[in-house]
Amino acid sequence: RPALSAEKQAAKLFPAAGLSACADINAMADSIKAYLEGENIKFSLNLVDLSHFSKFQQSVLRAQHAIPRGSVSTYGLIAAHVGAAGGARAVGNVMAANPFPLIIPCHRTVLSNLHIGGFQSGADMKRTLLKREGVMFDKAGKVICKRLHYGSA
């Protein structure tokens, strides 16, 4: 609801709640804001709880987190990297359930044919995030890159 601020929405849903924060959450919010303004931010995994994920899911999320700004990988390359060759679909399922889409930048994973693939917030948002990081696309909508992260040299 664009006309209703997050604070007002929260107050409406949870009238007994009060506004508060801690230094870690404020720092994370500042980092997210800086990222969205174009700064090269590498988010720490210290504030996210991955304990409710399976070991496979955690390995995928950590591998995804390691892909640097301006780089991309494919679902298949990530699967191979975490020891699950042929598990591209399983990697995609983990990405689809990623509860931390900027902290663990699942937008940096594309299909093996270099088309953009899916994203929780839609393909247009994924393309926008990638473009903000310097990733370019050809006329057919494929990612232009010299090397895929986790690919062979």
Disulfide bonds with the S-S distance in Angstrom:
none
